[in-house]
Amino acid sequence: MILFGRYRVIEPRRFRNFILISSIFLFILISVTIYQISAYSANTYNYMEIPVIEGDTLWQIAKDYGPSGSIQKDLYELMKLNELKDGRIYPGQVLIVPIV
């Protein structure tokens, strides 16, 4: 029998299980909260608009303005941001480009 002030624990095994399950639940709740906070703050990019001029290619724009240093990753991000199905861009088109 364990005494806690005025309270007595009659079944210590049940009490230990309750404390263990409560601790696991609290740990998961805190982890999920921290993950959500960091997920919302993970995008640190600002964006600018670049007008496409004759002779520009999406590959070259990704190389010049890409924040990650990986041309393929930046190219994919450009296509996703600008909702491009393929790599075709046209003079006069305005592209949204992430900047660091």
PAZAPA-4460 file (N, C-alpha, C; in steps of 0.05 Angstrom, whole numbers, plus 32768, in hexadecimal, padded with zeros to 4 digits):
% residues 100
    n_x    n_y    n_z   ca_x   ca_y   ca_z    c_x    c_y    c_z   seq   type   mol
   8011   7FE9   8000   8000   8000   8000   8012   8019   8000     1      M     A
   800D   802C   7FEE   801C   8044   7FEB   800B   805B   7FF5     2      I     A
   8017   806D   8005   8009   8084   8010   8011   809D   8002     3      L     A
   7FFE   80AD   7FF9   8002   80C8   7FED   7FF2   80DC   7FFD     4      F     A
   7FFD   80E7   8012   7FEE   80F9   8023   7FD6   80EB   802F     5      G     A
   7FBE   80F4   8028   7FA6   80E7   8033   7F9C   80D0   8021     6      R     A
   7FA9   80CC   800A   7FA0   80B8   7FF8   7FB0   809E   7FFB     7      Y     A
   7FA3   8088   7FF7   7FB1   806E   7FF7   7FAD   8061   7FDC     8      R     A
   7FC2   8055   7FD3   7FC0   8045   7FBA   7FBD   8028   7FC2     9      V     A
   7FA6   801D   7FBC   7FA0   8002   7FC4   7FAD   7FEE   7FB1    10      I     A
   7FAD   7FF4   7F97   7FB9   7FE2   7F83   7FD0   7FF0   7F76    11      E     A
   7FE9   7FED   7F80   8000   7FFB   7F74   8005   7FF5   7F57    12      P     A
   7FFF   7FDC   7F4F   8004   7FD5   7F33   7FF2   7FE5   7F20    13      R     A
   7FD8   7FE8   7F27   7FC6   7FF8   7F17   7FCE   8015   7F17    14      R     A
   7FD7   801F   7F2D   7FE0   803B   7F2F   7FF9   803F   7F1D    15      F     A
   800C   802D   7F1E   8024   802F   7F0C   801C   802F   7EEF    16      R     A
   8009   801E   7EE7   7FFF   801D   7ECC   7FF2   8037   7EC4    17      N     A
   7FE2   8042   7ED6   7FD5   805C   7ED1   7FEA   8072   7ECD    18      F     A
   7FFE   8073   7EDD   8014   8087   7EDB   8023   8083   7EC1    19      I     A
   8029   806A   7EBA   8038   8064   7EA1   8028   806C   7E88    20      L     A
   800E   8065   7E87   7FFE   806C   7E70   7FF9   808A   7E6F    21      I     A
   7FF5   8097   7E86   7FF2   80B4   7E86   800C   80C2   7E7C    22      S     A
   8023   80B8   7E84   803C   80C4   7E7C   8040   80C1   7E5E    23      S     A
   803A   80A9   7E53   803D   80A5   7E36   802A   80B7   7E27    24      I     A
   8011   80BA   7E30   7FFE   80CB   7E23   8007   80E8   7E24    25      F     A
   8012   80F1   7E3B   801C   810C   7E3D   8034   8111   7E2B    26      L     A
   8046   80FE   7E29   805D   8100   7E17   8054   8103   7DFA    27      F     A
   8041   80F2   7DF2   8037   80F4   7DD6   8029   810E   7DD1    28      I     A
   801A   8118   7DE4   800C   8132   7DE1   8020   8148   7DDE    29      L     A
   8035   8149   7DEE   8049   815E   7DEC   8059   815B   7DD2    30      I     A
   805F   8143   7DCA   806E   813F   7DB1   805E   8149   7D99    31      S     A
   8045   8143   7D98   8034   814B   7D82   8032   816A   7D81    32      V     A
   802F   8176   7D98   802D   8193   7D9A   8047   81A0   7D90    33      T     A
   805E   8196   7D99   8078   81A1   7D90   807B   819D   7D72    34      I     A
   8073   8186   7D67   8076   8181   7D4B   8065   8194   7D3B    35      Y     A
   804C   8199   7D44   803B   81AC   7D35   8046   81C8   7D35    36      Q     A
   8051   81D0   7D4C   805D   81EB   7D4D   8075   81ED   7D3A    37      I     A
   8086   81D9   7D39   809D   81DA   7D28   8095   81D6   7D0B    38      S     A
   807F   81C8   7D05   8076   81C4   7CE9   806C   81DF   7CDE    39      A     A
   805F   81EE   7CEE   8054   8208   7CE5   806B   821C   7CE0    40      Y     A
   8080   821A   7CEF   8096   822D   7CED   80AD   8223   7CDB    41      S     A
   80A9   820C   7CCE   80BF   8201   7CBD   80C3   8210   7CA4    42      A     A
   80AF   821C   7C98   80B1   822B   7C7F   80BC   8247   7C85    43      N     A
   80D5   824B   7C7F   80E1   8265   7C85   80E7   8275   7C6B    44      T     A
   80DB   826C   7C55   80DF   827A   7C3C   80CD   8292   7C39    45      Y     A
   80D8   82A7   7C2D   80C7   82BD   7C23   80C6   82B8   7C05    46      N     A
   80B4   82C5   7BF8   80B0   82C1   7BDC   80B2   82DB   7BCD    47      Y     A
   80BC   82DA   7BB4   80BC   82F1   7BA3   80B2   82E8   7B87    48      M     A
   80AA   82FB   7B77   80A0   82F5   7B5D   80B6   82FC   7B48    49      E     A
   80BB   82EA   7B36   80CF   82EE   7B21   80C0   82ED   7B06    50      I     A
   80C3   8302   7AF6   80B7   8301   7ADB   80C9   82F1   7AC9    51      P     A
   80BE   82E0   7AB9   80CD   82D0   7AA6   80D3   82E0   7A8D    52      V     A
   80ED   82E0   7A85   80F4   82EE   7A6C   80FC   82D9   7A58    53      I     A
   80FE   82E1   7A3F   8105   82CE   7A2A   8120   82C2   7A2F    54      E     A
   8122   82A8   7A2C   813B   829A   7A31   813D   828D   7A4C    55      G     A
   812C   8295   7A5F   812C   8289   7A7A   8122   826D   7A79    56      D     A
   812E   825C   7A8A   8124   8241   7A8D   811E   823D   7AAB    57      T     A
   810C   822B   7AB0   8106   8225   7ACC   811E   821A   7ADB    58      L     A
   812E   820B   7ACD   8146   81FF   7AD8   815A   8216   7AE1    59      W     A
   815D   8229   7AD0   816F   8240   7AD6   8165   8250   7AED    60      Q     A
   814B   8255   7AEE   813F   8264   7B04   8142   8255   7B1E    61      I     A
   813E   823B   7B1D   8142   822A   7B36   815F   822B   7B3E    62      A     A
   8172   822C   7B2B   818E   822D   7B32   8195   8248   7B3E    63      K     A
   818B   825E   7B33   8191   8279   7B3C   8184   8280   7B56    64      D     A
   816B   8278   7B5A   815B   8282   7B70   8155   826D   7B85    65      Y     A
   815C   8254   7B80   8155   823E   7B92   8162   8240   7BAD    66      G     A
   8153   823E   7BC3   815E   8241   7BDE   816D   8229   7BE9    67      P     A
   8167   8211   7BDE   8172   81F9   7BEB   818D   81F1   7BE0    68      S     A
   8195   81FA   7BC9   81AE   81F3   7BBE   81AD   81DA   7BAC    69      G     A
   8197   81CC   7BAD   8192   81B5   7B9C   8180   81BE   7B85    70      S     A
   818A   81BE   7B6D   817B   81C8   7B56   8161   81B8   7B52    71      I     A
   8163   819D   7B54   814C   818D   7B50   8136   8192   7B65    72      Q     A
   813E   8195   7B7E   812B   819B   7B93   811E   81B6   7B8F    73      K     A
   812F   81CA   7B88   8124   81E5   7B83   8112   81E6   7B6A    74      D     A
   8119   81D6   7B56   8108   81D5   7B3E   80ED   81C9   7B45    75      L     A
   80ED   81B4   7B54   80D3   81A8   7B5D   80C3   81BC   7B6D    76      Y     A
   80D0   81CA   7B7F   80C2   81DE   7B90   80B6   81F5   7B7F    77      E     A
   80C6   81FE   7B6B   80BB   8213   7B59   80A3   8209   7B4A    78      L     A
   80A4   81F1   7B40   808D   81E6   7B31   8075   81E3   7B43    79      M     A
   807A   81DA   7B5C   8063   81D7   7B6E   8057   81F2   7B76    80      K     A
   8068   8206   7B7C   805F   8220   7B84   804F   822E   7B6E    81      L     A
   8058   822A   7B55   804B   8238   7B3F   8037   8227   7B30    82      N     A
   8032   820F   7B3B   801E   81FC   7B30   8024   81F6   7B12    83      E     A
   803D   81F0   7B0C   8045   81E9   7AF1   8045   81CB   7AEE    84      L     A
   8039   81C2   7AD8   8038   81A5   7AD3   8051   819B   7AC6    85      K     A
   805E   81AC   7AB6   8077   81A5   7AA9   808A   81BC   7AAC    86      D     A
   80A1   81BC   7AA0   80B5   81D0   7AA4   80B3   81E8   7A91    87      G     A
   809C   81EA   7A83   8099   8200   7A70   8091   821A   7A7E    88      R     A
   80A1   822F   7A77   809A   824A   7A80   809B   825C   7A68    89      I     A
   808D   8272   7A6A   808A   8284   7A53   8092   82A1   7A5A    90      Y     A
   809D   82B0   7A47   80A3   82CC   7A4D   808B   82DB   7A56    91      P     A
   808E   82EB   7A6A   8078   82FB   7A75   806A   82ED   7A8D    92      G     A
   806F   82D3   7A90   8064   82C4   7AA6   8072   82CD   7AC0    93      Q     A
   8064   82CE   7AD6   8070   82D6   7AF0   8071   82BD   7B01    94      V     A
   8089   82B6   7B0B   808C   829F   7B1C   8091   82A8   7B39    95      L     A
   8086   8298   7B4B   808B   829C   7B68   80A3   828C   7B6F    96      I     A
   80B7   8299   7B7B   80D0   828C   7B82   80D6   828F   7B9F    97      V     A
   80DC   8279   7BAE   80E3   827C   7BCA   80FF   8288   7BCD    98      P     A
   8102   829A   7BE0   811D   82A5   7BE6   8122   82A0   7C04    99      I     A
   813C   829F   7C0A   8144   829A   7C26   8143   82B3   7C36   100      V     A
***
